[in-house]
Amino acid sequence: MQDELELMADADARAARYIGSVQTRRVFPDQEALDGLGRFSEDLPKEGRPPAEGLALLDDAGSPATVTSNGPRYFGFVVGAALPAAAAADRLIGAWDQGATLAMTSPVSAKVEEVAAQWILEILDLPRESAVGFGTSATACGITCLAAARRSLLKKHGWNLDEDGLIGAPALKVVVSEKIHIVVLKALRILGFGKKDILLAPVDAFGRVDPARLPVVDDKTIVCLQAGEVNTGEFDPFPEIISTAKAAGAWVHVDGAFGLWARASAPSRHLTEGIELADSWTTDGHKWLNTPYDSAMAICRDADALAEAMNSDAIYASGSKKAQKNLTLEFSRRARGIPVWAALRALGRTGVAELVERHIAQAKRLATELEAAGFEILNRVALNQVLVRASSDQTTNWIRSEVERSGEAWFGGTIWNGRAAFRLSVSSWRTTDDDIGRLIALLIRLQGQARREEVSQ
Ligand SMILES: Cc1ncc(COP(=O)(O)O)c(C=O)c1O
């Protein structure tokens, strides 16, 4: 016992030192840290090694080779840092080591996740009768929502998927935005939809589905829209498309991995207008809500549809429709809803709204000041995404890799309408206005350096 407590105290102390360093440590590791990863290339030991030694190796060789996505100047992939409240709850549930399958295996998990589910519906203002499954990712939750969609549409057509399977079932089609995130296509592929079953809905100049060119939808169609396009942060025009789709009897699913959170703040809520009319939604905690990773939600208006599609009741483990094992892919699972509960409790409605508003304001400042400095901004910045381009593909890519090399900040690159760009996502609770100023100064300095080098060539 004493050894165990000492090991845990050591882990806590190391974690605390790491957290204490995130303001100042390099954002992308340097070559020496990457080379240090060679220390993990050991043979599988025949006899067990002391746990304290493994922990020390993980920290000494591993921590320097992390990307500081838990810090203030990580602008990649729309992933926020972990809020202290959520990270602390995560540590405690790690010690509990509960299988949050159903109330029998963890009464506390069942209770707190039920509260978290209700709070999610309230803060996102989605139909209160919806079921909420706490899954690992928008990818996994997309699979669960789309499985519920498919089963429900087939049921309406008199086909019992559970009994009769897919072979011979009425053919369903799926309409997705041309700019839909790849993980929705992955979810569809896993569920057995081929390319021939998927119709791409053309988008307008902003990357939103154009309602005038929406493929014909009917009562055997699943329509997939998005709240927050991953490059631009744009929203599909929900009111028009959803009312057309619903009138035709289609199922509408919205991928709102990060964009759904725009709904939590009054000034940006209009972006999500009409979204509440959809049938299912996915969103992440580990993006804009700033929970630790492996935190996402599958939200389904028809609670029974999700509970029936995901049911895994067994003689020895049968749960209610609200049991998380009956709303997610996993049977054995950690209580992913608890860090969500902790984040929402610590922030409150006001705190979530402030987080969203601050990031949108910071993104707008980035766009304004970078444009004034001669960068091209390729999107209209309504959310927390800024798509930036320097004078050419080559300079754009060079600046991105120089930022990475500097260790000062990090963001990813992309191709937007055939041209190289970088994607700045503002979503960390740690990012201050000063961090935004530092990023702007760095980009302007590198742009100046690139120009001087072009001139001298
Ligand atoms: C719009 C959108 N959908 C889905 C995803 C995938 O989310 P996850 O990584 O949680 O599966 C992302 C991730 O960037 C995203 O931006």
The ligand as an ORCA input file, in Angstrom:
! r2SCAN-3c Opt
* xyz 0 1
  C     -16.010     19.275    -37.568
  C     -15.303     18.089    -36.960
  N     -15.914     16.907    -36.923
  C     -15.330     15.823    -36.390
  C     -14.052     15.879    -35.899
  C     -13.420     14.643    -35.312
  O     -13.532     14.701    -33.928
  P     -12.874     13.567    -33.011
  O     -11.412     13.756    -33.157
  O     -13.378     13.838    -31.643
  O     -13.314     12.246    -33.531
  C     -13.355     17.084    -35.929
  C     -11.969     17.147    -35.436
  O     -11.230     18.052    -35.719
  C     -14.005     18.231    -36.454
  O     -13.387     19.412    -36.468
*
